[in-house]
Amino acid sequence: MSTVVPLALTLVLVWTISPFDGHPFTFSDTAQVRRADYKLVASALYSEGVFRQSGDAFWKAMTRTGRRQGRFLVWYYLLVIAEGMTVGVLSVSYPALTGRRWYNRCYKWSAEKVLLPNISEWHVLLTPFFFKDKSTVVRVDILCVDNTLYRGKVVQHSLDKEGQLAGLIITEAKRYARDLYLRDQEKGPVKKEDYWRLIPGAKLYIFGDKILNLNLTYEGPEAPPDVIAEIISRLLRQPVSLSSLAGKPASQKPTAT
């Protein structure tokens, strides 16, 4: 999130607009006094001779300058907090706001050009971010580099310092018995679903560098919105297909690949 806007706005507020230009750390101040204080402080810090000649005037100017800087920092951090909270609320509210009448005029451009590009694509993919119902469950089939296949419910993910997927934590974890499936398949027809084996333990962590492919399924009362595929494709910079099977049996869930 950029701090340029709060920085510029703070400068305007504390220099020209009441009551920001006088609170907190109130004292009598004018533009002329401010310029004189900054000039004296800068000169005295640079030249020992000026410092000695200024006497008490330097300390008074230094006190007023310190109060001005303190005032600036107070309003600056308050504006940064306000900006962060506003962006956070708008981002979290994205699914609810997309259906509003004024969405296309007031919110669509800022959401898709400013808010969403600053949200990790992994957060978009691995959480119910796009869904109004936050109880939506994200399930995943994970193909690892050693051809091992896992399945489970995504409960947490972590990113590295470059923003890439560092790992996934899944519950209800299962591992596919591929060798047993291939051996039994040679003997006759078999059902693929019969070869999932439950992994003991409450949670399973899978390192991101071991993951070759992810197949995501969103389980909930609502189908994924049409915009999800377009935005995820743009975030990942590669095509993403999305099939919505709302109203179908539980075994057929909306799946993003």
C-alpha positions as CSV (number, residue, x, y, z in Angstrom):
1,M,0.0,0.0,0.0
2,S,1.4,3.4,-1.0
3,T,2.2,6.0,1.6
4,V,2.4,8.9,-0.9
5,V,-1.2,10.0,-0.5
6,P,-1.1,10.2,3.3
7,L,2.3,11.9,3.2
8,A,1.1,14.7,0.8
9,L,-2.2,15.0,2.5
10,T,-0.5,15.4,5.9
11,L,1.7,18.1,4.7
12,V,-1.3,20.1,3.4
13,L,-3.3,19.6,6.6
14,V,-0.6,20.5,9.1
15,W,0.6,23.5,7.2
16,T,-2.7,25.1,6.0
17,I,-5.9,23.7,7.5
18,S,-7.3,24.2,10.9
19,P,-7.4,22.4,13.4
20,F,-4.7,20.2,12.0
21,D,-2.2,23.0,11.8
22,G,-2.5,23.6,15.5
23,H,-3.2,20.3,17.2
24,P,-1.7,18.4,19.0
25,F,1.2,20.3,20.6
26,T,-0.5,23.7,20.4
27,F,1.6,26.9,20.4
28,S,1.5,30.3,18.7
29,D,2.8,29.8,15.2
30,T,2.9,31.6,11.8
31,A,4.4,30.9,8.4
32,Q,7.1,33.5,9.1
33,V,8.0,32.1,12.5
34,R,8.1,28.6,10.9
35,R,10.5,29.6,8.2
36,A,12.7,31.5,10.6
37,D,12.8,28.5,13.0
38,Y,13.8,26.0,10.2
39,K,16.5,28.4,8.9
40,L,18.0,29.0,12.4
41,V,17.9,25.3,13.3
42,A,19.5,24.2,10.0
43,S,22.2,26.9,10.2
44,A,23.0,26.2,13.9
45,L,23.3,22.5,13.3
46,Y,25.6,23.1,10.4
47,S,27.7,25.9,11.9
48,E,29.1,26.0,15.5
49,G,29.5,29.7,15.2
50,V,25.8,30.3,14.5
51,F,24.9,28.0,17.3
52,R,26.9,30.0,19.8
53,Q,25.6,33.3,18.6
54,S,22.0,32.2,18.6
55,G,21.9,31.5,22.4
56,D,18.4,30.7,23.7
57,A,16.8,31.5,20.4
58,F,18.1,28.2,19.0
59,W,16.6,26.2,21.8
60,K,13.2,27.9,21.4
61,A,13.3,27.4,17.7
62,M,14.3,23.7,18.2
63,T,11.4,23.2,20.6
64,R,8.9,24.6,18.2
65,T,10.4,22.6,15.3
66,G,10.2,19.4,17.4
67,R,6.5,20.1,18.1
68,R,5.8,20.6,14.5
69,Q,7.5,17.4,13.5
70,G,5.6,15.6,16.3
71,R,2.3,17.0,15.0
72,F,3.2,15.9,11.5
73,L,3.9,12.3,12.6
74,V,0.7,12.1,14.7
75,W,-1.5,13.0,11.7
76,Y,0.6,11.1,9.3
77,Y,0.3,7.8,11.1
78,L,-3.4,8.4,11.8
79,L,-4.0,8.9,8.0
80,V,-1.9,5.8,7.2
81,I,-4.1,3.8,9.6
82,A,-7.3,5.3,8.1
83,E,-6.1,4.4,4.6
84,G,-5.2,0.9,5.6
85,M,-8.6,0.4,7.3
86,T,-10.5,1.8,4.3
87,V,-8.6,-0.3,1.8
88,G,-9.1,-3.4,4.0
89,V,-12.8,-2.8,4.4
90,L,-13.3,-2.3,0.6
91,S,-11.2,-5.4,-0.2
92,V,-13.1,-7.6,2.2
93,S,-16.4,-6.2,1.0
94,Y,-15.6,-6.8,-2.6
95,P,-18.0,-9.8,-3.1
96,A,-20.9,-8.0,-1.4
97,L,-20.4,-4.7,-3.3
98,T,-20.2,-6.3,-6.8
99,G,-23.9,-6.8,-6.9
100,R,-24.8,-3.2,-6.1
101,R,-26.3,-0.9,-8.7
102,W,-23.5,1.7,-8.4
103,Y,-20.7,-0.9,-8.6
104,N,-19.8,-0.4,-12.3
105,R,-19.6,3.4,-11.8
106,C,-18.0,3.9,-8.4
107,Y,-16.2,0.7,-7.4
108,K,-15.3,-1.5,-10.3
109,W,-12.3,0.4,-11.6
110,S,-10.7,1.1,-8.2
111,A,-11.3,-2.5,-7.1
112,E,-9.9,-4.2,-10.1
113,K,-7.1,-1.7,-10.9
114,V,-6.0,-0.7,-7.3
115,L,-7.3,-3.1,-4.6
116,L,-7.2,-6.5,-6.2
117,P,-3.7,-6.2,-7.8
118,N,-2.3,-5.5,-4.3
119,I,-3.8,-8.7,-2.9
120,S,-1.8,-11.9,-3.2
121,E,-3.3,-14.2,-5.9
122,W,-2.8,-17.0,-3.5
123,H,-5.1,-15.4,-1.0
124,V,-7.7,-15.0,-3.8
125,L,-7.3,-18.7,-4.8
126,L,-7.0,-20.4,-1.4
127,T,-9.6,-18.6,0.7
128,P,-13.3,-17.8,0.1
129,F,-12.4,-14.2,-0.8
130,F,-14.7,-14.0,-3.7
131,F,-17.7,-15.4,-1.9
132,K,-20.3,-13.5,0.1
133,D,-20.7,-16.6,2.3
134,K,-17.3,-16.9,4.1
135,S,-18.2,-20.4,5.3
136,T,-17.4,-21.6,1.8
137,V,-14.9,-24.4,2.0
138,V,-11.8,-24.6,-0.3
139,R,-10.7,-28.1,-1.1
140,V,-7.7,-29.0,-3.0
141,D,-6.1,-31.9,-4.9
142,I,-2.3,-31.5,-4.9
143,L,0.0,-33.3,-7.3
144,C,3.6,-33.2,-6.0
145,V,6.8,-33.4,-8.0
146,D,7.2,-37.1,-7.0
147,N,3.8,-37.9,-8.5
148,T,2.2,-38.3,-5.1
149,L,-1.4,-37.0,-5.0
150,Y,-2.9,-35.5,-1.8
151,R,-6.4,-34.3,-1.1
152,G,-7.8,-32.1,1.7
153,K,-9.4,-29.0,3.0
154,V,-7.3,-25.8,2.8
155,V,-7.1,-24.2,6.2
156,Q,-4.0,-22.0,5.9
157,H,-1.3,-21.1,3.4
158,S,2.0,-19.2,3.7
159,L,4.1,-17.1,1.3
160,D,7.8,-16.5,1.0
161,K,9.3,-13.0,0.9
162,E,8.8,-12.8,-2.9
163,G,5.1,-13.5,-2.5
164,Q,5.2,-17.1,-3.8
165,L,3.5,-20.0,-2.2
166,A,5.7,-21.4,0.5
167,G,3.4,-24.1,1.7
168,L,-0.2,-25.3,2.4
169,I,-1.8,-26.7,5.5
170,I,-4.7,-29.1,4.8
171,T,-7.0,-31.0,7.1
172,E,-9.0,-34.2,6.4
173,A,-5.9,-35.1,4.4
174,K,-5.8,-38.2,2.1
175,R,-3.1,-39.7,0.0
176,Y,-3.9,-41.6,-3.2
177,A,-2.6,-45.2,-3.4
178,R,-1.5,-44.9,-7.0
179,D,0.7,-48.0,-7.0
180,L,-2.1,-50.2,-5.6
181,Y,-4.6,-48.7,-8.1
182,L,-2.3,-49.5,-11.1
183,R,-1.8,-53.0,-9.8
184,D,-5.5,-53.7,-9.3
185,Q,-6.3,-52.0,-12.6
186,E,-4.4,-54.7,-14.4
187,K,-6.6,-57.4,-12.8
188,G,-9.9,-55.8,-13.9
189,P,-12.2,-52.7,-13.6
190,V,-11.7,-50.6,-10.4
191,K,-13.2,-47.4,-9.0
192,K,-10.6,-44.6,-8.7
193,E,-12.3,-43.1,-5.6
194,D,-11.7,-46.3,-3.6
195,Y,-8.0,-45.7,-3.4
196,W,-7.9,-42.6,-1.3
197,R,-6.3,-43.3,2.1
198,L,-6.8,-41.2,5.1
199,I,-3.6,-39.7,6.6
200,P,-3.3,-39.9,10.4
201,G,-3.0,-36.5,12.1
202,A,-5.0,-33.3,12.4
203,K,-3.1,-31.3,9.8
204,L,-0.7,-31.9,6.9
205,Y,1.8,-29.3,5.7
206,I,3.0,-29.5,2.1
207,F,5.9,-27.4,1.0
208,G,5.3,-25.1,-1.9
209,D,8.4,-26.3,-3.8
210,K,7.1,-29.8,-3.8
211,I,3.8,-28.9,-5.4
212,L,3.5,-29.4,-9.2
213,N,-0.2,-28.8,-9.7
214,L,-3.3,-27.6,-7.7
215,N,-6.9,-28.4,-8.5
216,L,-9.2,-26.3,-6.3
217,T,-12.9,-26.9,-5.4
218,Y,-15.1,-24.4,-3.7
219,E,-17.9,-25.9,-1.6
220,G,-20.7,-23.6,-0.6
221,P,-24.3,-22.5,-1.2
222,E,-23.3,-20.1,-4.0
223,A,-21.5,-20.6,-7.3
224,P,-18.2,-18.7,-8.0
225,P,-19.0,-15.3,-9.5
226,D,-18.3,-14.9,-13.2
227,V,-15.5,-12.3,-12.5
228,I,-13.4,-14.8,-10.5
229,A,-11.9,-16.5,-13.6
230,E,-11.1,-13.2,-15.3
231,I,-9.4,-11.7,-12.3
232,I,-7.5,-14.8,-11.3
233,S,-6.2,-15.2,-14.9
234,R,-5.0,-11.6,-14.8
235,L,-3.3,-12.1,-11.4
236,L,-1.5,-15.3,-12.5
237,R,-0.9,-14.0,-16.0
238,Q,-2.1,-17.3,-17.5
239,P,-5.5,-18.7,-18.6
240,V,-7.7,-20.1,-15.9
241,S,-10.8,-22.2,-16.6
242,L,-13.8,-22.2,-14.2
243,S,-16.8,-24.4,-14.3
244,S,-19.8,-23.6,-12.1
245,L,-22.0,-26.6,-11.2
246,A,-24.4,-24.9,-8.8
247,G,-27.3,-27.1,-7.7
248,K,-25.5,-30.3,-8.7
249,P,-24.9,-33.2,-6.2
250,A,-22.3,-32.8,-3.5
251,S,-19.8,-34.9,-5.5
252,Q,-19.8,-32.2,-8.3
253,K,-18.6,-28.9,-6.9
254,P,-17.6,-25.7,-8.6
255,T,-13.9,-26.2,-9.5
256,A,-11.2,-23.9,-10.6
257,T,-8.2,-25.4,-12.3
